[in-house]
Every structure is written in C-alpha cells, then in structure tokens.
Amino acid sequence: MAPTKQAPTRQAITLKGSTALVTEFFKFAANTILFQRGVYPADDFHMVKKYGQTVLVTQDLALENYLEKILKQVNQWLLTGSITQLVLAIISKDSRTPLERWVFDINLVETPAEGGQPGPAKPESEIQAEIRNILKQIVSTVTFLPVIDEPTVFNILAYTKESADVPANEWIDTDPLAIEASKSQQVKLRSFSTDVHRIEAMVAYRYEG
C-alpha cells in the first residue's frame, strides 16, 4: 500500500517572531502618530513602503535613536511577557497639559488547554492586513481629533508587571499623564493579533467643548 502524503501545514509563529512583528508595529505606529499630530515637522519624515502601503518614518536622528532605545527594551519585555500596555502621550510643551493618550494594550493569546488542539496558524499576510488597517485608522483620526495649534512634546509610558526587569537608569516611575475624566473623550481603534500576542488600540483626547 502506497504511503499517503499529509497536506503541508503552516507553522505557528514563534514568540520571537511575534515579538519582532509587534515591536516593528509600535515603531511605525509611533512615527505615524508623531507625523499626523504634528509633534515634529513634516519635513522630518520620509516615505517608505511597509505592509503593502506607504508609511512615514522620521529622519531626525535623535528621535530615531530615542525610539530605537525604547523599542529595544519593549522587545525584551515582550519576550518575557512582562509588558501589559504601551502609551504614547502628547503633551503641551508650555503648560505640560496632556492632550492625547494613544494606548496599546498587550495581551497574550490564550493557548488551548492541555490535550486541546491548537487552531490553524494565522497567515502573516492576514496579520499585516490587520496592522495596515490600524495605521490607516490612525491617519484617519485627523477627521475627528481636535486640531492641536500649540507646540507639543511626547512621552512613552510602559506598564509592566511587578516581576519585570526594569533598567533603573533608563526608566523611572512617572505621572500617568492622564486626561481628567470630565474632559476626556475616547475612541476605540482596531486591533491585530498573531498566534502569540493581541494588541488592542484606543486614543483618549482632551475635549474642552
């Protein structure tokens, strides 16, 4: 009897592979927000092709190095499962008032109980399509977010588990830069997931109306 051939199966993404995808997403999401919200001049950005579309990334060396340093640590926390949320806060440069909080919740995808069969691996093309949709949605938020007509700065906050290894000379406990509930509006954005991580996004903004 001739041996039967099994249909090829797609291998599920590894923790390391998922971490690389999520970290890269944060890089492009941060650049898109900083460009769209005018935190840095438009001339500081250039176009690159990513996720099957054009995205803008900074050419400002200091900003590029700052983001790279932060994302290197975020990458480590993702690998150890010790980061639960990443926030990009936009703040008034003069008054230090928080104007917007871009929040990315980081969850681990539940694995099947012992003996349970894992579902089919998620194609990378599907993950990239979900990321593409989030980035497009960030761009489209200019249609409803209040115009920022003052100089701004930004800060990146990482929420970690108590067990997280936090480099003392690089990260400090800080103000959450929250917007008072009475002046805060929130919009839930799209999410994306790999076989390992699920990222849910939202933006909270100051509304004085």
N, C-alpha and C positions, 0 to 999 in steps of 0.2 A: 504494500500500500504506500503510495507516494506521500511524503510528508506535506502537511498543509502549511501554507505560509500565513503568518499573522500580519494583519494590517499594521503599518507603521503607526506608532503613537507619538504624539508631541510631548516632549519632556516638560514638566512644570518648571517655571522659573525658580531659580535658587534664591536664597536670602540675599546673597551677594549681588546677584543680577537685579533683583527687585530694588535693593538699596541704591544701586547705581542709577536706575531709572527714576526713582523718587528724588534723589539728590539733584539730578540733572533737571527734573521738572522745577524744583524750587529755584534753581539758577535762572531759568527762563521766565518763570512767573515773577520773580523779584525784578528782573530787568524790565518786563512788560509793565508792571505797576509803576516803577520809578519813571519810566518814559511817559506813560499815559497820564499820570497825575502831575507831571511837570516838576518833579523833585530835582531833576537835573535837566540842563538844556538839551533840546532835541539834537543839537549838533554833536553832542557827546556820544550819540548812538549810531551804530551802523547795522545794516540788514544782513542777516544770514538765513540760510534755508534750514529748517528743522521741523520735524513732524509733518513733512509734506506741505509746509507753508512758510511764509517769510516772517521771521521774528526779529526784534531789535535787541541788540546787546550793547552794553557800554564799551566805549573806547577809553574811558577815564581810568588810568592805570591804578590810581589809589582806590577807587570804588571796586574795580575788578579784583584787586588783591584782598580788599576787605571781605567781599562776598566769598571769595575762594577760601579764605581762612575760616569763615563761619561754616561754610558748607562742608569743609573737611571734618570739622567736629560733628556736625549734624550726621554726616555719613557714619561716623563711629557710633553715635548714639542709636542710629537706625539698626546697625548690625547687632547691637546688644539689646535692642528692644526697650531702650530706656528713655526715648523721647515720645511725648504724647501730643505735643502741639507746637507749631511754629507760627509766630505772629510778626508781620511787618507793620509797624506803626508809623504813620505820617503825622508829624508834629509841627506846629507853628514855630518858626525859627525865633521869633521875637518873644511871644508870650509863653511858649512851651506848652500850649494847649493841644491835646491830642485831637486830630481832625478825622483820622480814619484808622481802623484796625483791620488788616487783612489777615484772617485767621485760617490756618490749615490744621485740621485735626488729623492725627496719625493713629490709625488703628491696625492691629494685626488681624489678618483674615483667619477666622477660626478653622482649625483643621478637623477633619472627621474624627469622631470618637474611635477608640481602638477597635480595630476589626472592620470599621466602616470603609467604604470605597471612596477614594477622592474623586472629585468631579474632573471632567476633561480640562486639560491645561488651557489657560486663556491665551489666545494668539497675541503676539506682540503688536500686530497691526491694529487689533481692537483696543489695546491699551493706548497706543499712540493716537488713535482717533478720539478717545476719551480726553486725553491730555490736550489735543488740538482744540476740542470744544471748550475746555476750561479757559485756555488762553484767548480764544475768540470772545468768550463771555467777559473776561477781564477788560478787553479792548472796548466792548460794547457798554461797559458800565458808565462811560463818559456821558451817555444819554440821560442818566438819572442822578449821578452823583453831583453834589453841589460844586460849582466852579471854585477852585482854590486860587485866590488872587493875591496871595501873600507868599513871601519866601518860606520854604519848608525844609525840614530835615527828616531823617527817618531813623528808626531803631529796629533791630531784630531781636525778638524775645523768644527764648526756647523754654518750654515747660517740660521738665524731666521728672522721672521717678526718683524717690529718695535714694535709691541704690545707684543712681547714675554717677559715673566718674566725671566730675566737673573740674577742668583745669582752673585752679584758683586765680591764676594771674591773667586769665583771658575772659572769664565770665564772672559776673557778680550778680547778687540778688538785687533786683531793681523794681521800681514802680511799674505796675502792670500797664500804665498809660491807658487806663480805661476811660471811656466817654460816659458822663453821667447818664443814668438810665432815662431821665426826663428829656434829654437832648439827643438820644441815640436812636438811629434807625438801622435796621439790619436787613440784609438781603442774602439769602442762601444761594450759593453758586453751585455749579455742577461738581461731581465727584469723579474720581477714577480709582481703579483697583488693579492690582496684579494678583498673582496667586498667593502673595505673602502680605502685602500692605493694601490698606484702603485709605485714601486721602479725601477728606470732605472739606470744602471751602466755603467761606462766607466773608462778607465785608460789613463792618459796622461803621457808620459815618455820623458826624455831628450835624444835626439839623436844627437850625435856630428858628424855623418857621412857626 
